[in-house]
Amino acid sequence: MGSITWGPEIVEVYDQTYAAQSATPVLGPMVDLLAELARGGPVLEFAAGTGRVALPLAARGIAVHGIELSPHMAERMAAKPGAGAVPVTIGDMTSTRVLGIFRLVYLVANTIMNVTTQDDQLAVFGNAAAHLEPGGCFVVEVEVPQLRRVPPGETAWVFTLSPDHVGIETFDDTAAQIAWSHHWIEVEGRLVRHSAPYRYVWPSELDLMAKITGFRVRDRWAGWDRAPFTSASTSQVAVFAKLPQPPAPEEAPDLRG
């Protein structure tokens, strides 16, 4: 399946549907922590979307660049105030490269799961490492899989239930860790329905991907407020620091006469 791309039907309602995640009480701690980890920048956002995080981070005076797979999402960001300060490259975060070396790469809002194979999720980590200076950080915000929420004998649970948004998650292939997220969203009197697959990933699996690609686990919290991560946590903010490259081995002297 590869990486999931958001089309125009979702872009039209995206900002309205997720307005609560853009409110200052939610966004403030996120931007505070990213700015701290950036140490003045520059930074790179994978899956920059419509600029919910990139624009307020750039407003702090930090140089932000984005990679975004959906041109529709990038166009929506470009129309917003301050977007001129955030260049966006259209491409897949598994492989797209931008010029420069960064102090921070970040990927939020469960978007690592929009990459639907383990090999490609590993490639996301590898691409982050390729963009980072030694000691730089890769931050991943992602939910902890909620299989325990599903009643015995069932394959789905309702994760969002509000007057204008119903969300149902179905676990369709637990061997491949593939689930589907189904949404019914009312916006300005019309109903938008959207479904997409994703690959859920466990904390220990993220740690192994990090180790394979030259990172160490620096921190893991239950949220942007830095609450402790426990077995009861439903989400995580994981910080992976890029290890320094080992020195190249010296050539052995030529002892031939």
Phi, psi and omega per residue, in radians:
M1 nan -0.504 3.129
G2 1.238 -2.662 -3.120
S3 -1.562 2.418 -3.105
I4 -1.486 2.314 3.140
T5 -1.891 2.337 3.076
W6 -1.453 2.194 3.138
G7 -1.572 -3.125 -3.067
P8 -1.091 -0.503 -3.106
E9 -1.167 -0.522 3.093
I10 -1.503 -0.653 3.135
V11 -1.026 -0.628 -3.128
E12 -1.043 -0.570 -3.034
V13 -1.968 -0.040 -2.985
Y14 -1.027 -0.940 -3.065
D15 -1.121 -0.642 3.138
Q16 -1.221 -0.717 -3.113
T17 -1.145 -0.659 -3.063
Y18 -1.875 0.526 3.131
A19 -1.048 -0.624 -3.123
A20 -1.094 -0.573 3.134
Q21 -1.314 -0.177 3.099
S22 -1.727 -0.060 3.137
A23 -1.193 2.629 -3.065
T24 -0.982 -0.720 3.137
P25 -1.063 -0.494 3.124
V26 -1.550 -0.839 -3.021
L27 -1.342 -0.543 -3.085
G28 -0.984 -0.955 3.133
P29 -1.063 -0.575 3.123
M30 -1.131 -0.874 -3.118
V31 -1.158 -0.643 3.102
D32 -1.025 -0.828 -3.091
L33 -1.208 -0.734 3.127
L34 -1.112 -0.718 3.122
A35 -1.097 -0.677 3.108
E36 -1.114 -0.799 -3.129
L37 -1.203 -0.499 -3.125
A38 -1.204 -0.469 -3.141
R39 0.876 0.784 3.104
G40 1.635 -0.176 3.068
G41 1.502 -3.069 0.084
P42 -1.397 2.867 -3.122
V43 -2.309 2.771 -3.137
L44 -2.256 2.223 3.049
E45 -1.792 2.150 2.953
F46 -1.398 2.405 3.136
A47 1.007 1.075 -3.019
A48 -1.216 -0.315 3.041
G49 1.080 -2.369 -3.122
T50 -1.691 0.248 3.024
G51 1.575 0.286 -3.099
R52 -0.950 -0.690 -3.117
V53 -1.781 -0.706 -3.054
A54 -1.072 -0.715 -3.064
L55 -1.194 -0.841 3.087
P56 -1.164 -0.498 3.083
L57 -1.216 -0.711 3.085
A58 -1.137 -0.561 3.114
A59 -1.137 -0.296 3.061
R60 -1.397 0.005 -3.115
G61 1.581 0.201 -3.134
I62 -1.668 2.335 3.095
A63 -1.253 2.043 -3.092
V64 -2.074 2.323 3.002
H65 -2.099 2.605 -3.133
G66 -2.193 2.632 2.912
I67 -2.054 2.270 -3.107
E68 -2.483 2.254 -3.100
L69 -1.311 -0.584 -3.066
S70 -1.618 2.030 3.077
P71 -1.131 -0.440 3.122
H72 -1.182 -0.708 3.094
M73 -1.153 -0.742 -3.132
A74 -1.111 -0.665 3.107
E75 -1.118 -0.673 3.118
R76 -1.130 -0.721 3.090
M77 -1.102 -0.742 -3.063
A78 -1.063 -0.401 -3.117
A79 -1.488 -0.039 -3.054
K80 -1.650 2.672 3.086
P81 -1.020 2.377 3.109
G82 1.515 -0.083 -3.062
A83 -1.176 -0.388 3.125
G84 -1.086 -0.356 3.135
A85 -1.501 -0.088 -3.066
V86 -2.136 1.590 3.062
P87 -1.161 2.438 -3.110
V88 -2.171 2.277 3.066
T89 -1.771 2.219 3.101
I90 -1.395 2.130 -3.136
G91 2.989 3.068 -3.095
D92 -1.574 2.275 -3.092
M93 -1.215 -0.145 3.062
T94 -1.282 -0.407 -2.997
S95 -2.539 -0.309 -3.057
T96 -1.204 2.294 3.121
R97 -1.945 2.522 3.006
V98 -2.126 2.743 -3.112
L99 -1.201 2.521 3.050
G100 1.908 2.837 3.046
I101 -2.029 2.371 -2.979
F102 -2.010 2.735 3.063
R103 -1.570 -0.367 -3.103
L104 -2.573 2.355 2.911
V105 -2.118 2.366 3.137
Y106 -2.395 2.674 -3.079
L107 -2.521 1.968 -2.967
V108 -2.068 3.132 2.983
A109 1.026 0.687 3.043
N110 1.169 0.232 -2.957
T111 -1.258 -0.319 3.020
I112 -0.993 -0.494 -3.103
M113 -1.361 -0.264 3.061
N114 -1.243 -0.186 3.000
V115 -1.624 2.024 -2.782
T116 -1.779 0.279 2.975
T117 -2.299 2.681 3.126
Q118 -1.128 -0.712 3.135
D119 -1.043 -0.717 -3.129
D120 -1.284 -0.590 3.036
Q121 -1.106 -0.695 3.060
L122 -1.086 -0.660 3.117
A123 -1.120 -0.551 3.064
V124 -1.066 -0.792 3.098
F125 -1.082 -0.749 3.130
G126 -1.092 -0.672 3.131
N127 -1.206 -0.666 3.058
A128 -1.063 -0.796 -3.141
A129 -1.058 -0.663 -3.121
A130 -1.151 -0.421 -3.119
H131 -1.617 -0.175 -2.968
L132 -1.751 2.572 2.943
E133 -1.317 2.733 3.053
P134 -0.980 2.325 -3.073
G135 1.529 -0.219 3.077
G136 -1.177 2.835 -3.004
C137 -2.022 2.523 2.973
F138 -1.974 2.084 -3.101
V139 -1.881 2.272 3.134
V140 -2.186 2.130 3.013
E141 -1.834 2.115 -3.103
V142 -2.718 2.592 3.110
E143 -1.269 2.742 2.964
V144 -1.493 2.300 -3.110
P145 -0.905 2.364 -3.005
Q146 -1.858 0.758 -3.129
L147 -1.089 -0.492 -3.132
R148 -1.218 -0.280 3.098
R149 -1.308 -0.307 -3.071
V150 -1.438 2.168 3.136
P151 -1.062 2.614 3.104
P152 -0.951 2.332 3.134
G153 1.485 -0.114 3.136
E154 -1.888 2.907 -3.127
T155 -2.161 0.113 -3.036
A156 -2.538 2.780 3.007
W157 -2.596 2.691 3.133
V158 -1.557 2.013 -3.102
F159 -1.742 -0.289 3.074
T160 -2.445 2.270 3.109
L161 -2.523 1.750 3.113
S162 -2.421 2.923 -3.089
P163 -1.003 -0.477 -3.089
D164 -2.060 0.144 -3.122
H165 -2.714 2.077 3.024
V166 -2.033 2.229 3.121
G167 -2.195 2.279 3.134
I168 -2.211 2.299 3.105
E169 -1.875 2.256 3.090
T170 -2.047 2.363 3.101
F171 -1.705 1.756 -2.937
D172 -1.642 -0.497 -3.103
D173 -2.602 1.556 -3.072
T174 -1.244 -0.409 3.090
A175 -1.143 -0.727 3.124
A176 -1.621 -0.010 -3.118
Q177 1.071 0.708 -3.137
I178 -1.832 2.194 3.016
A179 -2.203 2.941 3.078
W180 -2.153 2.466 3.063
S181 -1.909 2.112 -3.083
H182 -1.988 2.286 -3.074
H183 -2.234 2.417 2.945
W184 -2.146 1.989 -2.978
I185 -2.172 2.234 3.061
E186 -1.713 2.148 3.139
V187 -2.358 2.059 3.096
E188 0.918 0.786 3.037
G189 1.436 0.045 3.100
R190 -2.141 2.681 -3.080
L191 -1.779 2.187 3.081
V192 -1.933 2.206 3.090
R193 -1.953 2.359 -3.136
H194 -2.533 2.387 3.057
S195 -2.357 2.490 3.125
A196 -2.681 2.574 3.074
P197 -1.458 2.780 2.970
Y198 -2.627 2.858 3.094
R199 -1.952 1.949 3.128
Y200 -1.326 2.653 -2.998
V201 -2.412 2.424 -3.083
W202 -1.542 2.683 3.125
P203 -0.953 -0.768 -3.132
S204 -1.140 -0.538 3.104
E205 -1.209 -0.727 3.055
L206 -1.025 -0.746 -3.123
D207 -1.089 -0.667 3.130
L208 -1.207 -0.717 3.066
M209 -1.030 -0.717 3.130
A210 -1.102 -0.797 -3.116
K211 -1.085 -0.727 -3.120
I212 -1.094 -0.581 -3.031
T213 -1.759 0.214 2.994
G214 1.620 0.492 3.087
F215 -2.013 2.845 2.895
R216 -2.158 2.673 3.086
V217 -1.314 2.093 3.131
R218 -1.675 -0.808 -3.129
D219 -2.637 2.709 2.969
R220 -2.575 2.184 3.116
W221 -2.159 2.889 3.096
A222 -1.361 -0.272 -3.128
G223 -2.974 -3.117 -3.097
W224 -1.219 -0.254 3.075
D225 -1.435 0.044 3.100
R226 1.176 0.491 3.016
A227 -1.124 2.570 -3.118
P228 -1.035 2.461 3.054
F229 -1.513 2.220 -3.131
T230 -2.314 3.099 3.124
S231 -1.163 -0.265 3.106
A232 -1.620 -0.081 -3.099
S233 -1.189 2.463 3.126
T234 -1.760 -0.125 3.102
S235 -2.581 2.969 -3.136
Q236 -2.594 2.593 2.920
V237 -2.083 1.870 -3.061
A238 -1.846 2.356 3.141
V239 -2.018 2.113 -3.141
F240 -2.013 2.223 -3.118
A241 -1.751 2.348 3.135
K242 -1.292 2.244 3.134
L243 -1.318 2.600 3.054
P244 -1.159 2.611 3.109
Q245 -1.263 2.332 3.091
P246 -1.160 2.602 3.122
P247 -1.108 2.568 3.115
A248 -1.172 2.439 3.135
P249 -1.133 2.466 3.106
E250 -1.262 2.546 3.099
E251 -1.211 2.459 3.091
A252 -1.230 2.469 3.120
P253 -1.121 2.580 3.117
D254 -1.436 1.902 -3.073
L255 -1.654 0.089 3.134
R256 -1.271 2.539 -3.131
G257 -1.308 nan nan
